[in-house]
Amino acid sequence: MIKYWSWLPLAILAAVPPSGLPTFSICGFRFLTGLLCPLCGMTHGMSYWMHGEWKTALHWHLLTPIPFAILLLLPFRTKIPMQSSTLAPPLAALFLVYGVLRWCAIV
């Protein structure tokens, strides 16, 4: 049962309507710089995704399906620790590039 811990955030986001999420930001990066961090909007995006509002979810954060899939599939992974995952560096780079594109108002 404990291996399904990654489903807890998904269950919480499914239980709370997107309109029930706080409208203020607790992002330290945004507080210090005034810029959106590469993850800003992810909680709202995941909430809308869990409620089947995929277009709105992608509006909040274009990469919302990636962490959703990771959280959903995490219990079924092999015994290899996530730190040694070959997917971690490319995913981090993808989120960083997306963040930079948002700063430049390209996306």
C-alpha positions as CSV (number, residue, x, y, z in Angstrom):
1,M,0.0,0.0,0.0
2,I,2.8,2.4,0.8
3,K,4.1,2.2,-2.8
4,Y,1.0,4.1,-3.9
5,W,2.0,7.3,-1.9
6,S,2.5,9.1,-5.2
7,W,-1.2,8.9,-5.8
8,L,-2.0,11.0,-2.7
9,P,-1.4,14.4,-4.5
10,L,-3.5,13.3,-7.4
11,A,-6.3,12.2,-5.0
12,I,-6.2,15.6,-3.2
13,L,-6.2,17.5,-6.4
14,A,-9.2,15.4,-7.6
15,A,-11.1,16.1,-4.4
16,V,-10.5,19.9,-4.4
17,P,-12.2,21.8,-7.2
18,P,-9.8,24.0,-9.1
19,S,-11.7,27.1,-7.9
20,G,-10.9,26.0,-4.4
21,L,-7.1,26.4,-4.8
22,P,-5.5,29.5,-3.4
23,T,-5.0,32.4,-5.8
24,F,-1.8,33.6,-4.1
25,S,1.6,32.3,-5.0
26,I,4.0,30.7,-2.5
27,C,6.8,30.3,-5.0
28,G,10.0,31.6,-3.5
29,F,11.5,32.2,-7.0
30,R,8.6,34.3,-8.1
31,F,8.6,36.2,-4.8
32,L,12.3,37.1,-5.2
33,T,12.5,37.8,-8.9
34,G,8.9,38.6,-10.0
35,L,9.3,36.0,-12.8
36,L,7.4,32.8,-13.2
37,C,9.6,29.8,-12.2
38,P,9.6,26.8,-14.6
39,L,7.0,25.1,-12.3
40,C,4.7,28.0,-11.7
41,G,1.1,27.1,-12.5
42,M,1.7,23.3,-12.1
43,T,-0.6,22.9,-9.1
44,H,-3.5,24.6,-10.9
45,G,-2.7,22.7,-14.1
46,M,-2.7,19.4,-12.3
47,S,-6.0,20.3,-10.6
48,Y,-7.7,21.1,-13.9
49,W,-6.2,18.0,-15.4
50,M,-7.6,15.8,-12.7
51,H,-11.1,17.4,-13.4
52,G,-10.9,16.7,-17.1
53,E,-10.4,20.3,-18.1
54,W,-7.3,19.5,-20.2
55,K,-7.3,22.7,-22.3
56,T,-7.4,24.9,-19.1
57,A,-4.7,22.7,-17.6
58,L,-2.4,23.2,-20.5
59,H,-3.1,27.0,-20.3
60,W,-1.8,27.0,-16.7
61,H,1.3,25.0,-17.6
62,L,2.0,23.4,-20.9
63,L,4.0,20.5,-19.4
64,T,1.2,19.4,-16.9
65,P,0.8,15.9,-18.5
66,I,4.4,15.0,-17.6
67,P,4.3,15.1,-13.8
68,F,0.7,13.6,-13.9
69,A,2.1,10.6,-15.8
70,I,5.1,10.4,-13.4
71,L,2.9,10.4,-10.3
72,L,0.5,7.9,-11.9
73,L,3.1,5.5,-13.0
74,L,5.6,5.8,-10.1
75,P,4.3,2.9,-8.1
76,F,4.9,0.6,-11.1
77,R,8.6,1.5,-11.6
78,T,11.4,-0.9,-11.1
79,K,13.6,-0.9,-8.0
80,I,16.0,1.6,-9.6
81,P,16.1,4.8,-7.5
82,M,14.7,7.9,-9.2
83,Q,18.0,9.7,-8.8
84,S,19.7,7.3,-11.2
85,S,16.9,7.6,-13.7
86,T,18.1,8.5,-17.2
87,L,14.9,10.5,-17.7
88,A,15.6,13.0,-14.9
89,P,18.2,15.2,-16.7
90,P,16.2,15.6,-19.9
91,L,13.0,16.3,-18.0
92,A,14.8,18.9,-15.9
93,A,16.2,20.5,-19.0
94,L,12.8,20.5,-20.7
95,F,11.2,22.3,-17.7
96,L,14.1,24.8,-17.6
97,V,13.8,25.6,-21.3
98,Y,10.0,26.0,-20.9
99,G,10.7,28.3,-18.0
100,V,13.1,30.4,-20.0
101,L,10.6,30.6,-23.0
102,R,7.9,31.8,-20.5
103,W,10.3,34.5,-19.3
104,C,10.9,35.6,-22.8
105,A,7.1,35.6,-23.4
106,I,7.5,33.2,-26.3
107,V,5.1,30.6,-24.9
